[in-house]
Each structure stands twice: as C-alpha cells, then as structure tokens.
C-alpha cells in the first residue's frame, strides 16, 4: 500500500511540476479530475498487488528459477492490465468532465505506460521475494540452533554413557 500510495503522490507532484514548467508559471494544481484519475489507479493496483503477494507466498518453497519463470509473466500481465485500466479510467473521467479526449492507447503510449507500471510491480515482487528469503533464512537459523542444542544434548548423553561404561569396567562388582 505504501509503495502504491507513494507512487501516486510522486506522480501527482511530478505532473503538477511538469505542467507548471510547460506553462511557464509557478506550480499550479491540476484540474481535480486528474488527481482523481491518479487515485483511481489504486482501485486495481491494490487487488493485483495482493494477488501477486499471495501467489508469491504460495511459490515461496519452490526453487528460485521456478518462482522467476512464474512471477515474471504475472508481473508483465499485471503491468499491462494496470496500464490499460489507467488509460481507460483517464479517458472516462476526461469525457465526464468535458476535457479533451485521450488518444488511443496503442504503440509507444502503451509501451511507456506499461513500462512505468512494470517497474512498480517488479519492485513490489522483489520486495516480497526479499521478505520471503529473509523469513526462510530466519527459519533455517532457528532450526540450526535447535539442531545444535539437540546435538549438544546427545553429546552429553554419550559422555555420561561412556563414563558409566568406564565406571562399570573399573568396578564390575559395584554398579
């Protein structure tokens, strides 16, 4: 959620500053519908991100190559869906408020819009992967510590058994 909200906030700031530079005046606020449009990206971003998160958790025990081969296309599809949703929502809101119509989302526009979202979804997937790897490493460290304790206990039992055997060998009549 923080990644997506930060992205929307950064986008709003960037677009506002870019618009003010192109106009030649100081920073101005965009029309309200454009901010609503930016916020609307979260309507699809949150559920897609949650689905990606659940999928990556389900794949966490698989080898890294398998995870990559499954998640990479999913991230690409999510980015394309997000780009199309973003464009269609913007076009709808523009028509609703009587703003100039959007150009069709084809060619370069689709590639650029998808690229933006591809970076966000890929970053999100990497953060999830880091979290699952960290959790796995912590689990392995706990298991190693438990095995070390079990090994120490077994060595102590073996030492006591050896001492008992030596005692019995020295004093066979006094167990």
Beta strands, then each sheet from edge to edge (+ up, - down):
end
